[in-house]
Amino acid sequence: MLEYRFDTQLLIEGHDLDEDQINDYIREHIKGDCLLAVGDDELIKIHYHTNEPWQVLEYCSTLGDIYDIVVENMQRQEDGLKG
């Protein structure tokens, strides 16, 4: 059994985005691991393993327009099922 089952990925498009602030907020407020928050002040790519992907989406949607959203169930993939 995986500790964090959902691989959550998305892009945030906005203005004055700060990857360090986004990284810090997610680490402090949403349980998970394998966080990647990279980009520039107009576009940030997020990748995070968590059990509460909706919290990541909710937070990121406050920062700008979110799109290319992918949430995959890694436990199903590990079990040989479609994620």
Backbone as a printed PyTorch tensor [residue, N CA C, xyz], in Angstrom:
tensor([[[  0.8440,  -1.1950,   0.0000],
         [  0.0000,   0.0000,   0.0000],
         [  0.8810,   1.2480,   0.0000]],

        [[  0.6040,   2.1400,  -0.9070],
         [  1.3540,   3.3890,  -0.9960],
         [  0.9020,   4.3610,   0.0810]],

        [[  1.8500,   5.1310,   0.6160],
         [  1.4880,   6.1460,   1.6000],
         [  0.6630,   7.2580,   0.9530]],

        [[  1.0850,   7.6920,  -0.2490],
         [  0.3570,   8.7390,  -0.9860],
         [ -0.0060,   8.1680,  -2.3430]],

        [[ -1.2960,   8.0280,  -2.5960],
         [ -1.7180,   7.2560,  -3.7590],
         [ -1.9610,   8.0560,  -5.0260]],

        [[ -2.1760,   9.3550,  -4.9530],
         [ -2.5240,  10.1110,  -6.1540],
         [ -1.3630,  10.9580,  -6.6690]],

        [[ -0.9740,  10.6880,  -7.9160],
         [  0.0130,  11.4970,  -8.6200],
         [ -0.7590,  12.6560,  -9.2410]],

        [[ -0.5080,  13.8590,  -8.7550],
         [ -1.2640,  15.0400,  -9.1490],
         [ -0.3600,  15.9740,  -9.9480]],

        [[ -0.7780,  16.2950, -11.1700],
         [  0.0270,  17.1540, -12.0370],
         [ -0.8550,  18.2050, -12.6760]],

        [[ -0.3180,  19.3960, -12.8270],
         [ -1.0590,  20.4670, -13.4810],
         [ -0.1340,  21.6190, -13.8330]],

        [[ -0.6450,  22.5180, -14.6360],
         [  0.0370,  23.7630, -14.9530],
         [ -0.7810,  24.9110, -14.3870]],

        [[ -0.0730,  25.9290, -13.8930],
         [ -0.7050,  27.1700, -13.4310],
         [ -0.2000,  28.2900, -14.3160]],

        [[ -1.1180,  29.0060, -14.9300],
         [ -0.7610,  30.1780, -15.7320],
         [ -1.2780,  31.4060, -15.0090]],

        [[ -0.4110,  32.3760, -14.7940],
         [ -0.8260,  33.5740, -14.0680],
         [  0.2170,  34.6670, -14.1770]],

        [[  0.2170,  35.5490, -13.1990],
         [  1.1500,  36.6790, -13.1560],
         [  1.8310,  36.7020, -11.7970]],

        [[  3.0940,  37.0470, -11.7920],
         [  3.8670,  37.1540, -10.5520],
         [  3.8420,  35.8690,  -9.7390]],

        [[  3.8570,  34.7210, -10.4100],
         [  3.8990,  33.4350,  -9.7150],
         [  5.2900,  33.2450,  -9.1150]],

        [[  5.3560,  32.6430,  -7.9500],
         [  6.6250,  32.4170,  -7.2570],
         [  6.7210,  30.9400,  -6.8990]],

        [[  7.5740,  30.2090,  -7.5960],
         [  7.6670,  28.7600,  -7.3840],
         [  8.0860,  28.4260,  -5.9540]],

        [[  8.9150,  29.2550,  -5.3360],
         [  9.3330,  28.9840,  -3.9560],
         [  8.1650,  29.1250,  -2.9790]],

        [[  7.3590,  30.1610,  -3.1580],
         [  6.1920,  30.3540,  -2.2860],
         [  5.1840,  29.2240,  -2.4750]],

        [[  4.9620,  28.8270,  -3.7030],
         [  4.0280,  27.7450,  -3.9920],
         [  4.5350,  26.4490,  -3.3710]],

        [[  5.8060,  26.1650,  -3.5570],
         [  6.4260,  24.9760,  -2.9750],
         [  6.2600,  24.9730,  -1.4590]],

        [[  6.5840,  26.0920,  -0.8150],
         [  6.4780,  26.1880,   0.6470],
         [  5.0430,  25.9850,   1.1320]],

        [[  4.0750,  26.6170,   0.4440],
         [  2.6790,  26.4900,   0.8600],
         [  2.2130,  25.0370,   0.7850]],

        [[  2.4860,  24.3900,  -0.3350],
         [  2.0320,  23.0120,  -0.5040],
         [  2.6720,  22.1090,   0.5440]],

        [[  3.9680,  22.2440,   0.7590],
         [  4.6590,  21.4060,   1.7640],
         [  4.0960,  21.6160,   3.1710]],

        [[  3.7450,  22.8570,   3.4920],
         [  3.2710,  23.1830,   4.8400],
         [  1.8050,  22.8320,   5.0700]],

        [[  0.9810,  22.8150,   4.0160],
         [ -0.4630,  22.6910,   4.1990],
         [ -1.1070,  21.4330,   3.6310]],

        [[ -0.3970,  20.7130,   2.7520],
         [ -0.9940,  19.5400,   2.1140],
         [ -0.0300,  18.3680,   2.2520]],

        [[ -0.4600,  17.3140,   2.9290],
         [  0.4040,  16.1590,   3.1400],
         [  0.6970,  15.4630,   1.8240]],

        [[  1.9660,  15.0790,   1.6310],
         [  2.3620,  14.3680,   0.4360],
         [  3.8670,  14.2970,   0.3080]],

        [[  4.3370,  13.8700,  -0.8630],
         [  5.7730,  13.8260,  -1.1270],
         [  6.0380,  13.9820,  -2.6180]],

        [[  7.3130,  14.0060,  -2.9650],
         [  7.7660,  14.1230,  -4.3670],
         [  7.2640,  15.4050,  -5.0270]],

        [[  7.3130,  16.5160,  -4.3080],
         [  6.8230,  17.7830,  -4.8570],
         [  7.8040,  18.3660,  -5.8630]],

        [[  7.2590,  18.7860,  -6.9740],
         [  7.9940,  19.5310,  -7.9790],
         [  7.1450,  20.7400,  -8.3370]],

        [[  7.6880,  21.9230,  -8.1250],
         [  7.0160,  23.1640,  -8.5030],
         [  8.0580,  24.0050,  -9.2380]],

        [[  8.0130,  24.0040, -10.5580],
         [  9.0320,  24.6890, -11.3500],
         [  8.3930,  25.5290, -12.4380]],

        [[  9.0840,  26.5850, -12.8010],
         [  8.6030,  27.4390, -13.8760],
         [  9.1290,  28.8480, -13.7200]],

        [[  8.3080,  29.7890, -14.1570],
         [  8.6770,  31.1910, -14.0530],
         [  7.4940,  31.9800, -13.5030]],

        [[  7.5330,  33.2850, -13.6160],
         [  6.4870,  34.0950, -12.9890],
         [  5.1570,  34.0630, -13.7320]],

        [[  5.1040,  33.3620, -14.8890],
         [  3.8510,  33.2720, -15.6450],
         [  3.3330,  31.8520, -15.8150]],

        [[  4.1950,  30.8400, -15.6090],
         [  3.7710,  29.4540, -15.8000],
         [  4.5380,  28.5470, -14.8390]],

        [[  3.8020,  27.7720, -14.0490],
         [  4.3930,  26.8420, -13.0790],
         [  3.8360,  25.4450, -13.3340]],

        [[  4.7210,  24.4700, -13.3500],
         [  4.3450,  23.0500, -13.4320],
         [  4.3710,  22.4860, -12.0140]],

        [[  3.2780,  21.8180, -11.6370],
         [  3.1730,  21.1720, -10.3300],
         [  3.1010,  19.6680, -10.5260]],

        [[  3.8510,  18.9550,  -9.7210],
         [  3.7860,  17.4930,  -9.6530],
         [  3.8700,  17.1490,  -8.1750]],

        [[  2.8860,  16.3570,  -7.6640],
         [  2.8500,  16.0720,  -6.2290],
         [  2.1140,  14.7680,  -5.9800]],

        [[  2.6420,  13.9690,  -5.0750],
         [  1.9730,  12.7460,  -4.6360],
         [  1.2650,  13.0530,  -3.3260]],

        [[ -0.0440,  12.8100,  -3.2810],
         [ -0.8500,  13.1470,  -2.1170],
         [ -2.0820,  12.2510,  -2.0640]],

        [[ -2.7420,  12.2340,  -0.9270],
         [ -4.0310,  11.5520,  -0.8180],
         [ -5.1920,  12.5250,  -0.9880]],

        [[ -4.8870,  13.8140,  -1.1040],
         [ -5.9110,  14.8510,  -1.2290],
         [ -5.6280,  15.7600,  -2.4240]],

        [[ -5.7130,  15.2120,  -3.6380],
         [ -5.3940,  16.0200,  -4.8140],
         [ -6.2940,  17.2450,  -4.9590]],

        [[ -7.5180,  17.1560,  -4.4710],
         [ -8.4420,  18.2950,  -4.5670],
         [ -7.9050,  19.5020,  -3.8140]],

        [[ -7.1220,  19.2990,  -2.7470],
         [ -6.5380,  20.4290,  -2.0180],
         [ -5.4800,  21.1300,  -2.8610]],

        [[ -4.7070,  20.3570,  -3.6120],
         [ -3.7130,  20.9420,  -4.5130],
         [ -4.4170,  21.7660,  -5.5870]],

        [[ -5.4650,  21.1950,  -6.1790],
         [ -6.2030,  21.8990,  -7.2300],
         [ -6.8680,  23.1640,  -6.6930]],

        [[ -7.4500,  23.0580,  -5.5220],
         [ -8.1170,  24.2190,  -4.9210],
         [ -7.1220,  25.3530,  -4.6760]],

        [[ -5.9840,  25.0230,  -4.0700],
         [ -4.9800,  26.0500,  -3.7990],
         [ -4.4590,  26.6600,  -5.1040]],

        [[ -4.0590,  25.8260,  -6.0330],
         [ -3.4770,  26.3230,  -7.2810],
         [ -4.4510,  27.1760,  -8.0740]],

        [[ -5.7310,  26.8620,  -7.9800],
         [ -6.7280,  27.6530,  -8.7130],
         [ -6.8440,  29.0730,  -8.1660]],

        [[ -6.3780,  29.3170,  -6.9530],
         [ -6.3860,  30.6740,  -6.3990],
         [ -5.2370,  31.5080,  -6.9440]],

        [[ -4.2730,  30.8550,  -7.6040],
         [ -3.0740,  31.5430,  -8.0810],
         [ -3.1600,  31.9620,  -9.5380]],

        [[ -4.0470,  31.3200, -10.2840],
         [ -4.1600,  31.6150, -11.7090],
         [ -5.0310,  30.5770, -12.3820]],

        [[ -4.9020,  30.5040, -13.6900],
         [ -5.6770,  29.5590, -14.4830],
         [ -4.9630,  28.2150, -14.4520]],

        [[ -5.6650,  27.1510, -14.0340],
         [ -5.0530,  25.8280, -14.0050],
         [ -5.5630,  25.0000, -15.1820]],

        [[ -4.6550,  24.1830, -15.7460],
         [ -5.0360,  23.3410, -16.8820],
         [ -4.0480,  22.1900, -17.0180]],

        [[ -4.2470,  21.3430, -18.0070],
         [ -3.4710,  20.1020, -18.1830],
         [ -3.4200,  19.3280, -16.8660]],

        [[ -4.5810,  19.1700, -16.2570],
         [ -4.7010,  18.5110, -14.9570],
         [ -4.7460,  17.0010, -15.1420]],

        [[ -3.8760,  16.3240, -14.4060],
         [ -3.8420,  14.8670, -14.4210],
         [ -3.7620,  14.3890, -12.9770]],

        [[ -4.6960,  13.5030, -12.6100],
         [ -4.6640,  12.8620, -11.2910],
         [ -4.7320,  11.3670, -11.5440]],

        [[ -3.6490,  10.6680, -11.2140],
         [ -3.5910,   9.2290, -11.4400],
         [ -3.4990,   8.4920, -10.1130]],

        [[ -4.2330,   7.4090, -10.0170],
         [ -4.2210,   6.5680,  -8.8250],
         [ -3.0560,   5.5810,  -8.9520]],

        [[ -1.9590,   5.8860,  -8.2770],
         [ -0.7610,   5.0580,  -8.3820],
         [ -0.9330,   3.6970,  -7.7340]],

        [[ -1.8370,   3.5720,  -6.7630],
         [ -2.0830,   2.2690,  -6.1450],
         [ -2.6980,   1.2990,  -7.1560]],

        [[ -3.6280,   1.7940,  -7.9540],
         [ -4.2120,   0.9700,  -9.0090],
         [ -3.1490,   0.5700, -10.0200]],

        [[ -2.2720,   1.4960, -10.3570],
         [ -1.2000,   1.1700, -11.3020],
         [ -0.2790,   0.1000, -10.7150]],

        [[  0.0610,   0.2450,  -9.4410],
         [  0.9100,  -0.7420,  -8.7710],
         [  0.2450,  -2.1080,  -8.7290]],

        [[ -1.0830,  -2.1350,  -8.6270],
         [ -1.8430,  -3.3750,  -8.5910],
         [ -2.0900,  -3.9550,  -9.9880]],

        [[ -1.5340,  -3.2950, -11.0300],
         [ -1.6860,  -3.7890, -12.3940],
         [ -2.9760,  -3.3790, -13.0690]],

        [[ -3.6660,  -2.4090, -12.4760],
         [ -4.9270,  -1.9220, -13.0450],
         [ -4.7000,  -0.5900, -13.7400]],

        [[ -5.6880,  -0.1370, -14.4690],
         [ -5.6000,   1.1690, -15.1070],
         [ -5.6800,   2.2390, -14.0280]],

        [[ -4.7550,   3.2280, -14.1020],
         [ -4.6520,   4.2680, -13.0710],
         [ -5.6990,   5.3060, -13.1550]]])
